[in-house]
Amino acid sequence: MKLFLGTPFLRGLALAGALTAGAAQAQEPSQASIEALLPELEKQVAAGMKAFSVPGVAVGIVHDDKLIYAKGFGLKAQGKPEPVTPETLFQVGSTTKAFLGVTLAQAVDAGRIGWNDPVIDHHPAFQLSDPWITRDFRVLDLAAQRSGLTPYVNDALAFLGFDKETLIRSLRVAPQLGAFRSDFRYLNIPHVVGGEIVAKANGTPSWFASLKRSVLDPLGMAATTATAEAIEKAPDHATGHRLDAAPIAVPFHPAFPYALGPAGALNSNVPDMAKWLRLQLGRGIFDGKVVVSEENLDVTWTPRVAMNERTAYAVGWVASATPRGRIIWHNGGTSGFGAHAGFLPDAKTGIVILTNLENGGMPDSLAMWFYDRVLGNPTVDNIALGAAASKAKREAALKEAAGFVPGPLPANASALAGTYVSPILGEATVSLVNGNLQMKLETTEAIGLLTASRDDPFLFSATLAPVGDFAGPAAMSGGEAFTRLRFEPDNNGRITQMRWLSPELPHLFSRAPAQ
């Protein structure tokens, strides 16, 4: 199942040129020099839309505390005539994470929390498999992507209908694959914990309520929302698409990205995101008023864990070094949208790119093209590189999926039926229904349709059934399996466990005694 709120790596793109100890700083661009790039930028947009099969794009450029360019391209929905405008709303995915960073910084400014406070002091339900890491996990770590846990672990539980409390509790079974504070591992659920801490510190009913009061309202970001209902009701909104042979429209649904809140729930448009970039470029000042201190805003820009030799994750941002200047940026990807928001802190310039296709890399490709030209870096064909990387990733995913060959229901299928119990997810009832095996998660009533493997009578693939409240999530997933699972026998051949095999869903269910 394709599930991501951000893909914070360059997807094969090059930050042009080699870094040297004496690399020159770029001359600060002027509005005229940026405007001179616009005709070629628009050609790159057209090339990117074709190469990545993107139906619609909105682009905004900020320079010297002004939105100097805002334009829509293509269509709000594939096959429909309404054009994208600068005001069109899109899901912005994991660009939301930087908003969490600012709300944490504001709470530090107010003395309500500290960056180095242990998370369990503020949210005791936060528990990891390693007790030492649990005790030492700090507020700053929540948004710094250096936990060492399995990337994207348990995000798909939102698709399966599990609530916020279960998402947080699920971290207790997440394997510690990497070194804490040394290895980059991209996660979403810790941001949910961060949002809970902000809301509690500020005495607000939710993280979004805090964000609205302390960021969105002061910046005048009136179009920015955080629910499926809000974007669907907005008169000017794009429709999201997943990529198959062609873009296929997907519905809005509360399960994703909205259930993950500060990890990626925001809906926004170019004018609002331009104000957000102006706050960053203003180093915490917007229209003459301090919204967040420069000292704590700088904490969110500061590299925390290396992603590669030129790029590091900060706190809700990615920091990249180039021959002629640094870039602070983040992308976003949901089931139907891709986004990029970033800025050149030493050149008073930023860009936001919003698309209505799951993020295959176009927003980053276009943004890196722009940054290199503004900074005067050696240039590369970012669109071609990004499209090639996206194609290779899709081919790898298809090859991996082809490794599971469906087969007939095994002769022992009736022996697999029964009730299985997970300490995190509760009961799962496996039963034969009309000659097919299915698994019902009793807590959420999600049904997984189980397809047998041709080569292993105990191995199955689980696909979300498009019934009831799960019709939307099933459509968003495109029919992809959310996990493979294995029924495990004891030494006597009796099935005693059901193990989910997806690294992102590491759950073990023990068979309950027959009643």
Secondary structure, 3 states (H helix, E strand, C coil): CCCCCCCCCCCCCCCCCCCCCCCCCCCCCCHHHHHCCHHHHHHHHHHHHHHHCCCEEEEEEEECCEEEEEEEEEECCCCCCCECCCCCEEECHHHHHHHHHHHHHHHHHCCCCCCCCEHHHHCCCCCCCCHHHHHHCECHHHHCCCCCECCCCCHHHCCCCCCHHHHHHHHHHCCECCCCCCCCCCCCHHHHHHHHHHHHHHCCCCHHHHHHHHHHHHHCCCCCECCHHHHHHCCCECCCEEECCCEEECCCCCCCCHHHHHHCCCEECHHHHHHHHHHHHCCCEECCEECCCHHHHHHHHCCCEECCCCEEECCCCEEEEECCEEEEEEEEECCCCEEEEEEECCCCEEEEEEECCCCCCHHHHHHHHHHHHHHCCCCCCHHHHHHHHHHHHHHHHHHHHHCCCECCCCCCHHHHCEEEEECCCEEEEEEEECCEEEEEECCCCEEEEEEEECCCCCEEEEEECCCHHHHHHHHHHCCCCCEEEEEEECCCCCEEEEEECCCCCCCEEEECCCC
